[in-house]
Amino acid sequence: MKKKRVGIMGGTFDPIHIGHLVIAELVRDEFSLDKVVFIPAAEPPHKLNQKVTRAEHRYAMTEMAIASNLHFEISDIEMRRTGPSYTINTMTELVKDFGDDNDFYFIVGADSILDLPNWDRVDDLLNLCHFVGTSRPGCIVDMEKMKAELGEIAGEKIHIIETPELEISSTDIRRRLSKGTSIKYIVPAEVEEYIYKNKLYI
């Protein structure tokens, strides 16, 4: 039986924006994914010393943003756990929940691919899922170097694709909101309305 292909889009989503959605859809199409599961991080380990919007707000905004795409789903898998959200724990649980008849494609920026050798239990991760690195301005991934650091499995499990280099970031959106600048068309309309209604980032 042919395995299903499941994309995993993890992130802080503080807030989610159209760049996230465009990339997820492009990867879904490029790799013929059956669906993409968005997983808002509860406690991002790389942001433990930064102020992060409450998880329930970020989850709600993500749920609104993906509602119109039948191939997109959301999971609270990381929010149901206590402590920092490490990818190895999430992937181990996803494989257990979804079963062995699924191939997973973890979607990250190419800059995260460069840092992959430093990820917790990366060897185990490469056995559990593929990684899809989406292009970022000025970020070049040397796959020969990656294979030298991570082994030949890196050539099989790490994929780099070009995506539109949209100059959009959650950091910039938060900055715009703090200054009273418009964010229309940068985030979905429902997310924009939710932000103003709940006075987030203002």
N, C-alpha and C positions, 0 to 999 in steps of 0.2 A: 504494500500500500504506500502510495506517495505521501511523504511527510508534508505537513502544513508548515508554511513559513510565517513566523511571527516576528514583527519588528518591535523593539523595545525602545521607547523614547523617555529616558529619565531626565530629570532636571529639577531645579528649584522652582522654575516657572513663577518668578516674582517680579512682574507678572508674565504670563504666557503672551506671546505676540505672533504676528503673522509670519515672521521668520521661522519660528518653530513649526508652524503648520505647513508652510511651503516645503521645507526640507523633509518633513515626515512623509508628505504626499509624493515627493520626487523619489525618495528612497523606496517607498512602497511600490511605485511603478517600475523603477529600475530593477528591483530584485524580485518582482512578482510576489510580493508579500500578501498573504491572505488578510492580515490586519496589522495595525500598529497599536500597541498598548502604551498609553502615556502613564508614567509613574512619578507623581510629584514626591520629592524627597521630604521626609519629615524633619530630619536633622542632617543636612549636608555636611559630611565630615570636613570638607575644605572651607566651610563657612561657619565653623563653630564660634569664632570670635567676631562674627559680623551680625548685624541686626537683620533678621529674616522675618518677613510677614508671617502671621500665624498660619499653620498648616491648613486649617479649614477654609481660609480665604483662598489660598493658592489652589487647593483642590477644587473648590467651587468655580473659580475662574477657568481652570483647565477643562472642567466638565462642560461648561458653557461653550468654550471655544471649539471643541471637537464635535459638538452635538449634531451638526449638519452633515458630517462625513460618516457614512455607514461602515467604513473600513477602520474607523478609529474607535478605541475603547479607552477607559480609564481604570486604573487599579489603585486601591488604597493599601497595597501590600506593605509599603514602607511606613505608612502611618499607623499600622497596627502593631508595629514593633517599637520597642523602646530603645533609646540610644541612637548613635549616628547611623546613617543609611549607607552601609558598604555594599558595593555592587555584587561581590561574591555571595553575600547572604541573600540578596534579592534574587539572583540568578538560580541559586541552589533551590530556593523555595518555588520559583516559577517552573523549573523543570519538574519538580515534584508535583505541583498542582496541574500543569498542563499535560504531563506524560511524555514518554519517549518518542511519540509520533509527531513531534514538532521540532523544527530547526529555528533557533533564535538568532536574530540579527540586532545587535545592540548599536544604536545610532548615537554617535558622538561627533564633536568637532575634530578636525584634523589635529588641532593643538593637543587635544586629549590623547590622541593616538601616540603622539610624540612622548607623552608622559606615561604611557601604558607600562613600560618596564618597572615603574615605581608603584603600580597599583597593588593592593593587597591580594595575594594569592593569584597573580595574573596567569600562572601556568594552568591552574584549575579553571580559571575563567575561559581561557582559550579552548579548553575541552568542552565547556558548556555552551559556548555561543560564538558566532561570528561577530566581528566588529566592523561597522561601516563608518569610516571617517569622512566627514563632509568638508569640502575645501574652505579654508579661511584665508583672508588676505595675507600674503607673505609667508604662508605656512607650507613648507614642502616636507613631505614624509619620504625619507630614504628607506625603501623597503629592504634593501640589502643590509643596511645597518640594523633594521628591526629584526631580521632573521638571525643576524649575528648575536643579538641580545636575547631573543626569545626562542630561537630555534626555527626549524623549517616549518613548523606548524603556523608560524606567523604569516608565511606566504599563502597558506591555505585559508586562514581564518580572518585575515585583516584585508579589508577592501577600501580603497580610496576613490571617491567619486567627486566630480565637480558639481557644485550647486551654485545657484545665484548668490553672489556675495552681497547680500542685503545689509546695508549699514544700519541695522536695527539691533538694539540690545536692551535687556531689561533694565540695566543700569541707566541708560539714556532715558528710557521711559520714566523711571522714577525721578530723574533729574528734571525732566520736562514738567512733570506733575508738581514738583516742589516749587517750580517757578511760575506755575499757572499757564504753561504753554500747552497747546492742543496736542492730543495723541490720537486724534481721529485718523482712521485708516491704518494706523500702526498696530492697533490691537482690534480684535473683533468688536463690533458695536455692543454686543451683550457684555463683554468684559469691560469696556469703557464705562457703560452705565453702572455696572457693579462697583467699579472703583470709586466713582463719584458718590454713589449711594452710601457706601460704607466708609467714605472719607479716607481711603487708603493713599499713602504716599504724599499726603497733602499737609 
